[in-house]
Amino acid sequence: MPKIVNHQKRKEQLAEAAWRVIRREGLEGLSVRRVADEAGMSLGSLRHYFDTHAELLAFSMRLVSQRVNERIEQLPFTGDARRDIEMIIAQLLPLDEQRLAEAELWLAFAGKAISDPAIRKMSLEMHDELYNGFRRMIDSLILNKLAKDGIDAEQETKELHALVDGLAVHRATFPERVREDDLMRIVSHHLNRLFKN
Amino acid sequence: MPKIVNHQKRKEQLAEAAWRVIRREGLEGLSVRRVADEAGMSLGSLRHYFDTHAELLAFSMRLVSQRVNERIEQLPFTGDARRDIEMIIAQLLPLDEQRLAEAELWLAFAGKAISDPAIRKMSLEMHDELYNGFRRMIDSLILNKLAKDGIDAEQETKELHALVDGLAVHRATFPERVREDDLMRIVSHHLNRLFKN
């Protein structure tokens, strides 16, 4: 493996160790020392990849979005707008262990975004990326004349975005209250109302 | 003022000082010493009201729900189901400084609920209380034959609950992205779909 690839791969392994620390102990449990321990690496070796706590945190947060985007790019799109939209949204909801981890991390970041300006800035990037994704879905429904007449793309996007994030928070935090099969059933029911009959 | 009332009032003032610390510094910034400082009280005096950090935190979390409930009980209900439901939901969304504080606190608690069992337990109580409130709204629509035929009360409740919490998170965290007047417009648009035409 070329050295540059190995370097990137090692950074991702350290970010995944950071994810485990955050999920177990919350964001305030995160320190470069804890992550080095979690990854079975010396603090000196970790410093070869991340100079500061802030760099490690920023990389770990961005890797969450990157993993979601990679999965979405690899989806077997069908050209059927309804099925394609449901496939994308399913990648954003905690429907397996990987997606549960992402939802828990997103919630930990959101919970600190108000009191921590650096986390807020990165959370806003994630928020905007998601918003833009939902907006493209709604715009494609309108463009392809699949949406009910007269729908307001901006309002519908904000509603769908809030619904999906709210469902992810509820399922990640209270799995005994919101079942896994509730998630796509509720999303699908919501989409029914946007599509022409 | 009788001593017992004074005692309760002082506890609420300390909880409000705890809210300010949590909003400014996050939940991990909370300590009995920080709250005593914030309230301009000695640590010894604070201990007269709360023995432990856990007691102070539990009281502060429960006071959030209690304040929301008090406001809802005092609403000038009209008997018009649509207007009454919108009035209640408006009390749950960050539409003024008090409600913004509540949304920020709720988000800070939710962000720690996954990694902290005590916070999780109290967050679940808040979640259930809200769920039950939304369920009563949906049930009353069905009972009064105002809802569209064939709606599933449990699924509709979960959807409305996720939508309102998602909107509260978005507005509290990214006020530059979700405007204040988006909130009730989106809720009202969603309710339109539940009501018979």
Interface residues (C-beta under 8 A of the other chain):
Chain A: I22 R23 R24 E25 G26 L27 E28 G29 E104 L107 A108 F109 A110 G111 K112 A113 I114 S115 D116 R120 S123 L124 H127 D128 Y131 Q155 K158 E159 H161 A162 L163 V164 D165 G166 L167 V169 H170 A172 T173 F174 R177 V178 D182 R185 I186 H189 H190 R193
Chain B: I22 R23 R24 E25 G26 L27 E28 G29 E104 L107 A108 F109 A110 G111 K112 A113 I114 S115 D116 R120 S123 L124 H127 D128 Y131 Q155 K158 E159 H161 A162 L163 V164 D165 G166 L167 V169 H170 A172 T173 F174 R177 V178 D182 R185 I186 H189 H190 R193
